[in-house]
Amino acid sequence: MAYKSMKQALLDLEQTGQLVRIKQEVDPYLEMAEIHWRVFDAKGPAILFENVKGSKFPAVSNLYGTFERTRFLFRHTLAKVQKVIELKIDPMQLMKKPGRYLGTPFTALTGLPRKAWRKPVKYGECKISDLPQIQAWPMDGGAFITLPQVLSMPPKDRNVMHSNLGMYRIQLSGNDYKMDEEIGLHYQIHRGIGVHHSQYNQTDDPFKVSIFVGGPPSHAFSAIMPLPEGLSEMTFAGLLNGRAFRYFWEDDYLLSADADFCITGEVVKGKKKPEGPFGDHLGYYSLTHDFPYMKVDKVYHRKDAVWHFTAVGRPPAEDSSFGYLIHELVKELTPQEFPGLKDIHAVDAAGVHPLLLAVGSERYMPFRERQPEEILTIANRILGSGQTSLAKFLLIAADGDRPQPLDTHDMPDFFQHVLERINWERDLHFQTKTTIDTLDYSGSGWNQGSKVVMACCGPKLRELGRELPRHLRLPQNFKSPQLVLPGVLAIQAAAFKDQSSAKAELDQLTTELAGQDLEQFPLIILADDSAFMAQTLNNFLWAAFTRTNPSHDIYGVNSFVEFKHWGCKGPLILDARIKPHHAPVLEMDPAVSKKVDQLFAKGGVLAHIK
């Protein structure tokens, strides 16, 4: 069954017990987001807010709140799309296994966008201020669209296959935007819309953009799908839905016929306005920066329009399902994109870009002692390709160093494997003064920071400690050692002041540790709160890798520089304390939390969700 609308998908979920309706009025300022987070954390159903304060439109969130529900929404098409991808990898499979791919050509036909004669999205018009003004975090700069599908075209081009459909942040209110007239458009590096923006800057043509909200669930997913440049996301949306993407032209804007809402407008060329702050998917606020903005032309909506949103914040979150489904769909493409790569995992709990785990083949010199060679070539390929180029920490291991296969998604086992084999004197490879994720404030400037490859290959070098070392001696101002994982210690330190003070503190610590037997603990994390760091695996992944800039925050016991190569003979130390230039951590409003408690209390509409 292919969904023709968001409403049809919601009815499907409701009939299978996967949707809850909230009929009482709910405030879009902080309250809806807090409800969303609690239901998401409980692995609860999709949430239909029928009465949004200040808006006539209902809103839905947590649509993709569990991996199981995400698979359910695409249950009729997922296997078919995977077969299309298999044939893309090896077209000869059609000749070898014709029975398996009998219906695949018909599946591919659904990827061809179709011009619409019916135009449900043009049922009515409204203003930006009529839309649900959802603000998720207290310091957010205003209301945002969190699941927008932003469509742009190259200049003087009406070939829909040349379109770009991306998910970029849209600020509806606040800052210097004129309500109902202007909205913010935040996009980052390596985004398709940037190519179009550059092209329009070379012309006198107006840069017209359409923003869709809602529609069949595959449409929002397609906007975040990493596709090769030149391949339209509209194609993927049709494939995954099992029904061609319907479109039409209106006043030189390309519109989605099946969207619940469509905002049209022109990007103002050569000008920017402040955008943000915004509680983002790293678990911190992205701060206020100047970004492009749009002059609003029209806001269309369908008769039964439902506003589709999510609450963005520290992972895991609802958008984690996007990463899960992307991995399911493209895992067979990985060897084609990265020769020699066996497995790769952008760690969601660490904010995706800060930490990549990978497994690669090591075949360069099979006749001598194994050491990282081919996997370094693979690592360079990863750091030189599209979105993976934004990785900050890349931990890559060679396969074949043990009988059982290594799985990057089994993170405790992966870290144990790496830490048992890593040689800090040889296996650290830095890139300095380079680009990192726009939303990552751990670097030396906006979009500026460093990267490190940690590559391990060869036999096991050490046993890892599984309990605190009995005679660990720490200098003054270092305390509360905690075992995070086998071989990983967290040590609490005084608050970070500045880089020069940190160096003096770390010199003191490394000098003290140099005379102690810490072979079983190759990794030490400095933390503001060591108990928090050690409490859960997700806490470790989040705090350790979002708060460190490799070139500035990696230290080591008995460190050395050999020509241009840095290494250490003892434990590696990550200074994962919060720095003064870091963005604030996301925290909920206690008053709002207390109000939301009533919905989950006995007799409340959400009392059954725990």
C-alpha positions in Angstrom: 0.0 0.0 0.0 1.4 3.4 -1.0 0.4 6.4 1.1 -1.2 9.3 -0.7 -1.0 11.6 2.2 0.2 12.0 5.8 -3.4 11.5 7.1 -3.5 8.1 5.4 -0.3 7.1 7.1 -1.6 8.3 10.5 -4.8 6.3 10.1 -2.7 3.2 9.3 -0.8 3.7 12.5 -3.9 4.3 14.6 -5.5 1.2 13.3 -2.5 -0.8 14.5 -2.3 0.8 17.9 0.8 3.0 17.0 -0.7 6.4 17.5 -2.1 8.4 20.4 -4.3 11.5 20.1 -4.1 14.4 22.5 -7.3 16.3 22.3 -6.8 19.0 25.0 -5.0 22.2 24.1 -1.2 22.0 24.2 1.2 24.9 24.0 3.7 24.8 21.1 6.1 26.8 23.3 8.3 24.1 25.0 5.3 21.9 26.1 4.8 19.9 22.9 8.5 19.2 22.6 8.7 17.9 26.2 5.7 15.6 25.6 7.5 14.4 22.5 10.7 13.6 24.4 9.0 11.7 27.2 7.0 9.5 24.7 10.1 9.0 22.6 12.2 7.9 25.6 9.4 5.4 26.5 9.5 4.0 22.9 5.9 5.2 22.7 3.5 5.8 19.8 3.3 8.6 17.2 1.6 11.6 18.8 -1.2 13.6 17.2 -1.7 16.9 18.9 -5.3 17.8 17.8 -5.5 21.2 19.6 -2.3 23.3 19.2 -2.5 26.6 21.0 -2.5 29.5 18.6 -3.1 27.5 15.4 -6.0 25.8 13.7 -3.8 23.0 12.4 -3.1 19.7 14.2 0.4 18.5 14.5 2.1 15.1 14.6 5.5 14.0 16.0 7.3 10.8 16.8 6.2 9.3 13.5 9.6 7.6 13.2 10.0 7.2 17.0 11.1 3.6 16.9 13.0 1.5 14.3 10.1 -0.9 14.3 7.6 1.8 13.4 9.9 3.2 10.8 10.1 -0.2 9.1 6.4 -0.6 9.5 5.7 2.6 7.5 7.9 1.3 4.7 7.1 -2.4 5.1 5.7 -2.7 1.5 8.6 -1.1 -0.3 11.8 -1.5 1.8 12.8 -4.9 0.3 11.9 -3.7 -3.2 14.1 -0.6 -2.9 16.9 -2.8 -1.6 16.6 -4.9 -4.7 16.8 -1.7 -6.9 20.0 -0.8 -5.0 21.4 -4.4 -5.5 20.9 -4.0 -9.3 22.6 -0.6 -9.2 25.6 -2.3 -7.6 25.7 -5.2 -10.1 23.2 -5.1 -13.0 24.3 -8.7 -14.0 22.4 -10.0 -11.1 19.2 -9.5 -13.2 20.6 -12.2 -15.6 21.9 -14.5 -12.8 18.7 -14.4 -10.7 15.8 -13.2 -12.9 13.2 -14.6 -10.5 14.5 -12.5 -7.6 14.3 -9.3 -9.6 11.1 -10.0 -11.5 9.2 -7.0 -10.3 12.2 -4.6 -9.8 11.7 -2.7 -13.2 8.2 -1.9 -12.1 9.5 -0.7 -8.7 11.9 1.6 -10.5 9.1 3.1 -12.4 7.7 4.6 -9.2 10.8 6.6 -8.9 9.9 8.7 -11.9 8.2 11.9 -10.7 4.8 12.5 -12.2 3.1 15.7 -13.1 -0.1 16.1 -10.9 -3.5 17.1 -12.2 -5.0 17.0 -8.7 -3.4 19.6 -6.4 -4.6 18.8 -2.8 -1.9 21.2 -1.3 -3.6 24.2 -3.0 -6.9 23.7 -1.0 -6.2 26.9 1.0 -3.8 29.6 1.9 -2.7 30.9 5.2 0.1 33.0 6.8 3.3 31.9 8.5 1.8 33.0 11.9 -1.1 30.6 11.4 1.3 27.6 11.4 2.1 25.8 14.7 4.8 28.0 16.2 6.8 25.2 17.9 9.7 26.1 20.0 11.5 23.1 21.6 14.1 24.7 24.0 14.1 27.8 26.2 17.0 29.6 24.5 15.8 28.9 20.9 15.7 32.0 18.8 12.0 31.4 17.9 9.8 28.8 16.2 11.4 26.4 13.7 10.3 23.9 11.1 12.2 20.8 12.1 11.3 18.4 9.3 11.2 20.7 6.2 11.7 19.5 2.7 13.4 22.4 0.9 13.3 22.2 -2.9 15.5 24.2 -5.2 16.3 24.1 -8.9 19.2 25.3 -11.0 18.7 28.6 -12.9 16.5 28.4 -16.0 16.0 24.7 -15.5 12.6 23.0 -15.3 13.8 19.4 -15.4 12.6 18.0 -12.1 15.3 15.4 -12.1 17.8 18.2 -11.6 16.1 19.4 -8.4 17.6 19.2 -4.9 15.3 18.3 -2.0 17.1 18.8 1.3 16.3 19.1 5.0 17.6 22.5 6.1 16.7 24.4 9.2 13.9 27.0 8.7 13.3 29.6 11.4 9.7 31.0 11.3 9.9 33.7 13.9 12.1 35.7 16.2 15.4 37.6 15.6 15.1 40.2 12.9 12.7 38.4 10.7 9.5 40.2 9.8 6.6 38.0 10.8 4.7 36.5 7.8 7.2 38.2 5.4 10.6 36.6 6.1 11.9 33.3 7.3 15.5 32.0 8.0 17.2 29.4 5.8 20.1 27.6 7.6 22.2 25.2 5.5 25.7 23.9 6.1 28.6 22.9 4.0 28.3 19.9 1.6 24.6 20.7 0.9 23.1 20.6 -2.5 21.2 23.9 -2.1 24.6 25.6 -1.8 25.4 24.6 -5.4 22.2 26.2 -6.6 22.7 29.3 -4.5 26.2 29.8 -6.0 24.7 29.4 -9.5 22.0 32.0 -8.9 24.5 34.5 -7.5 26.0 34.5 -11.0 22.7 35.5 -12.6 20.0 38.1 -12.3 17.3 35.4 -11.9 15.4 35.3 -8.6 16.3 32.3 -6.5 12.9 30.7 -5.9 12.6 28.0 -3.3 9.7 25.8 -2.1 9.4 24.3 1.4 7.2 21.3 1.9 6.0 20.0 5.2 4.2 16.6 5.6 3.0 14.5 2.8 3.7 10.7 2.6 6.3 9.7 5.2 8.9 8.8 2.5 9.0 12.5 1.4 10.6 13.8 4.7 12.9 10.8 4.7 14.1 11.4 1.2 15.1 15.0 2.1 17.7 13.7 4.5 18.9 10.7 2.3 22.5 11.2 1.2 22.2 10.7 -2.5 24.9 11.3 -5.2 24.9 14.8 -6.7 22.7 14.9 -9.7 20.3 12.2 -8.5 16.9 13.8 -7.4 15.5 13.0 -4.0 12.1 13.1 -5.6 13.1 9.8 -7.3 14.0 8.2 -4.0 10.7 9.5 -2.4 8.7 7.7 -5.0 10.6 4.5 -4.7 10.3 4.3 -1.0 6.6 5.2 -1.0 5.7 2.9 -3.9 4.0 5.8 -5.6 5.6 8.4 -7.8 6.2 11.9 -6.3 3.4 14.2 -7.6 4.5 17.7 -8.6 3.2 20.8 -10.4 4.4 24.3 -11.3 2.9 27.4 -9.8 4.3 30.9 -10.5 7.6 29.3 -11.5 7.7 27.4 -8.2 7.9 23.6 -8.2 5.4 22.3 -5.7 4.6 18.9 -4.1 1.0 18.1 -4.8 0.8 15.7 -1.8 2.5 17.9 0.9 0.4 19.1 3.8 1.9 22.6 3.6 4.0 24.4 1.0 5.8 27.7 1.6 7.1 29.5 -1.5 9.5 32.4 -1.5 12.7 33.9 -2.8 16.1 33.7 -1.2 17.5 37.2 -0.8 20.8 37.1 -2.7 23.8 38.9 -1.1 22.2 39.4 2.2 22.0 37.5 5.5 20.2 37.8 8.9 20.9 36.3 12.3 19.5 32.8 12.7 19.4 30.8 15.9 20.1 29.8 18.6 18.6 26.4 18.2 18.7 23.2 20.3 20.5 20.9 18.0 21.2 17.2 17.5 24.5 17.3 19.2 22.7 18.0 22.5 23.8 21.7 22.7 22.5 24.9 21.2 23.9 26.0 17.9 24.4 29.7 18.4 23.3 32.7 16.5 25.0 33.2 13.1 24.2 35.1 10.0 22.5 32.9 7.3 20.5 33.4 4.2 16.8 34.2 4.5 13.7 34.1 2.3 11.1 36.6 1.4 7.8 34.6 1.7 5.4 34.6 -1.2 2.6 32.1 -0.4 1.7 29.5 2.2 -0.5 26.7 0.8 -2.1 23.9 2.8 -4.3 20.9 2.0 -7.8 20.4 3.4 -6.8 17.9 6.1 -3.4 19.4 6.7 -1.3 18.0 9.6 1.9 19.8 10.7 4.8 17.3 10.8 7.5 18.1 13.3 10.1 16.5 15.6 12.0 17.7 18.7 15.7 17.9 18.1 18.2 17.4 20.9 20.8 15.1 22.4 20.8 11.8 20.7 19.3 9.3 20.5 16.3 11.1 19.1 13.5 10.5 16.6 15.8 11.3 13.7 18.0 8.4 14.8 15.6 6.3 12.8 16.8 8.1 9.6 20.3 7.0 10.3 19.1 3.4 10.9 17.1 3.2 7.7 19.9 4.8 5.7 22.3 2.2 6.9 19.8 -0.6 6.0 19.4 0.8 2.5 23.0 1.6 1.6 25.1 -0.9 3.4 25.4 -2.9 0.2 26.7 0.2 -1.5 29.5 0.7 1.0 32.2 -1.5 -0.7 31.4 0.3 -4.0 31.8 3.8 -2.5 34.8 2.9 -0.3 36.8 -0.1 -1.7 38.1 -2.3 1.1 35.7 -0.9 3.7 33.7 -3.7 5.4 31.6 -1.8 7.9 31.1 1.8 9.0 29.0 3.4 11.8 28.4 7.1 12.3 27.7 7.0 16.1 24.4 8.6 16.7 24.9 8.8 20.5 28.0 11.0 19.8 26.1 13.3 17.5 26.9 11.4 14.3 29.8 13.5 12.8 32.0 13.6 15.9 32.7 9.9 15.9 32.9 7.3 13.1 33.8 3.6 13.7 35.0 1.6 10.7 36.3 -1.8 9.8 38.5 -2.3 6.7 40.6 -4.9 4.9 44.4 -5.0 5.3 45.9 -6.8 2.3 48.9 -4.6 1.3 51.7 -6.6 2.9 50.4 -10.1 3.8 54.0 -11.5 4.0 55.2 -9.4 6.9 54.1 -8.2 10.4 50.6 -6.7 10.2 50.4 -3.0 10.7 47.9 -0.3 9.5 48.5 0.4 5.8 45.5 -0.3 3.7 43.1 0.9 6.4 44.9 4.3 6.4 44.1 4.6 2.7 40.5 3.7 3.5 40.5 6.3 6.3 41.7 9.0 3.9 39.0 8.0 1.4 36.4 8.3 4.2 37.6 11.7 5.3 37.7 12.9 1.7 34.1 12.0 0.8 30.9 14.0 1.3 29.3 13.9 4.7 31.9 11.5 6.1 34.5 14.2 5.6 33.0 16.0 8.6 34.1 13.2 10.9 36.2 14.4 13.8 37.3 11.0 15.4 37.7 8.1 13.0 38.5 4.8 14.7 39.3 2.1 12.1 40.3 -1.5 12.7 41.5 -4.1 10.3 39.4 -7.3 9.9 41.1 -10.7 10.3 42.8 -10.0 13.6 40.5 -12.4 15.4 38.3 -15.4 14.4 34.9 -13.7 15.0 33.9 -10.7 12.7 34.1 -7.2 14.1 30.8 -5.2 14.2 30.9 -1.4 14.5 27.4 -1.4 16.0 28.5 -3.6 18.9 30.3 -0.6 20.4 31.6 -2.1 23.7 33.2 -5.0 21.8 34.6 -2.6 19.1 36.2 -0.3 21.7 37.6 -3.4 23.5 39.1 -4.8 20.3 40.7 -1.4 19.4 42.0 -0.7 22.8 43.6 -4.2 23.1 45.5 -3.5 19.9 46.1 0.2 19.5 49.7 1.4 19.6 49.7 5.1 20.5 53.3 5.5 19.4 52.3 4.6 15.8 48.6 4.6 15.3 47.5 8.3 15.7 47.2 10.4 12.6 46.0 14.1 12.8 44.6 16.6 10.5 44.8 20.1 11.9 43.2 23.5 10.9 40.5 21.8 8.8 36.7 21.8 8.5 34.4 20.1 11.0 30.6 20.0 11.4 29.0 23.5 11.5 27.1 22.5 14.6 30.2 21.3 16.5 31.5 24.1 18.8 34.5 22.1 20.1 36.8 23.4 17.5 39.0 26.4 17.2 36.4 28.4 15.3 33.1 28.1 13.5 33.4 25.2 11.1 37.0 25.0 12.1 38.8 22.3 14.0 40.8 19.1 13.6 40.5 15.4 13.1 42.3 12.3 14.2 42.4 8.8 12.8 43.0 6.0 15.3 43.9 2.9 13.2 44.6 -0.5 14.7 45.8 -3.7 13.1 47.6 -6.7 14.4 47.7 -9.0 17.4 46.4 -8.2 20.9 48.9 -6.1 22.8 47.4 -5.9 26.3 44.7 -7.1 28.6 42.3 -4.4 29.6 41.6 -3.4 33.2 38.1 -4.3 34.4 38.3 -2.7 37.8 39.9 0.5 39.1 43.7 0.3 39.6 44.2 -0.2 43.3 47.2 2.1 43.8 46.3 4.9 41.3 47.9 8.2 42.5 46.4 11.5 41.2 47.7 15.1 41.7 45.6 17.6 43.6 42.5 18.8 41.8 42.1 15.4 40.1 39.7 13.0 41.8 36.9 10.4 41.6 38.3 7.9 39.1 35.6 5.8 37.5 35.7 2.8 35.2 33.9 3.6 32.0 34.6 0.6 29.9 37.3 -2.1 30.1 40.5 -0.2 29.7 38.9 3.3 29.9 39.1 5.5 33.0 37.3 8.8 33.7 39.0 11.2 36.0 37.2 14.3 37.4 39.2 17.6 37.1 38.6 21.2 38.0 36.7 23.3 35.5 38.5 24.2 32.4 39.9 27.8 32.4 42.0 28.3 29.2 44.3 26.3 27.0 47.5 27.4 28.8 46.1 26.4 32.2 45.0 23.1 30.8 48.4 22.4 29.4 49.9 23.0 32.8 47.4 20.8 34.5 47.9 18.0 32.0 51.7 18.3 32.3 51.2 17.7 36.1 48.9 14.8 35.5 51.0 13.1 32.9 54.1 13.5 35.0 52.3 11.8 38.0 51.0 9.0 35.9 54.3 8.3 34.1 55.7 6.3 37.0 52.6 4.1 37.4 51.7 0.8 35.8 48.7 1.7 33.6 49.3 -0.6 30.7 45.7 -2.0 31.2 44.2 1.4 30.8 45.2 2.8 27.4 42.5 5.6 27.4 41.8 8.2 30.1 39.0 10.8 29.9 39.2 14.0 31.8 35.6 15.0 32.8 33.7 17.7 34.7 31.7 14.8 36.2 33.4 11.4 36.1 30.4 9.7 37.5 28.2 11.0 34.7 30.7 9.9 32.2 30.8 6.4 33.5 27.1 6.1 34.1 26.1 4.9 30.7 27.7 4.1 27.4 25.8 6.9 25.7 27.1 9.4 28.3 30.6 8.4 27.5 30.1 8.6 23.7 28.4 11.9 23.9 30.5 13.8 26.4 33.9 12.4 25.4 33.6 13.0 21.6 31.4 16.2 21.4 33.6 18.1 23.9 37.0 17.5 22.4 39.0 19.0 19.6 41.7 16.4 18.8 44.6 18.8 18.1 43.9 20.8 21.3 42.5 18.2 23.7 44.5 15.1 23.2 47.4 14.5 25.6 49.5 11.5 26.4 51.7 10.0 29.1 55.3 10.1 27.9 54.3 11.9 24.7 56.8 12.7 22.0 57.2 14.2 18.5 59.2 12.3 15.9 59.6 14.6 13.0 56.0 15.6 12.4 54.4 12.6 14.1 52.9 12.9 17.6 52.5 9.8 19.8 52.7 8.7 23.4 54.2 5.6 25.2 51.6 5.5 28.0 47.8 6.1 28.2 46.2 8.6 25.8 44.2 11.3 27.6 41.2 13.2 26.2 40.3 16.4 27.9 36.5 16.2 27.6 35.7 19.0 30.0 33.3 21.8 28.8 35.3 24.7 27.5 34.3 28.4 27.7 33.8 28.6 23.9 31.5 25.6 23.8 27.7 26.1 23.2 25.4 25.6 26.2 24.0 22.2 27.0 20.3 21.7 26.4 18.1 21.7 29.5 14.4 21.6 29.8 12.3 24.3 31.6 11.3 22.9 35.1 8.0 24.8 35.1 7.0 23.2 31.8 8.1 19.8 33.0 5.9 20.2 36.0 2.9 21.1 33.8 3.6 18.1 31.4 3.7 15.8 34.4 -0.2 16.0 34.6 -0.5 14.3 31.2 1.5 11.4 32.4 -0.1 11.2 35.9 -2.9 8.8 36.8 -6.0 9.7 34.7 -3.9 11.7 32.2 -4.2 10.9 28.5 -0.6 9.6 28.5 -0.7 7.8 31.8 -0.2 4.4 30.1 3.1 5.5 28.6 6.0 4.9 31.0 
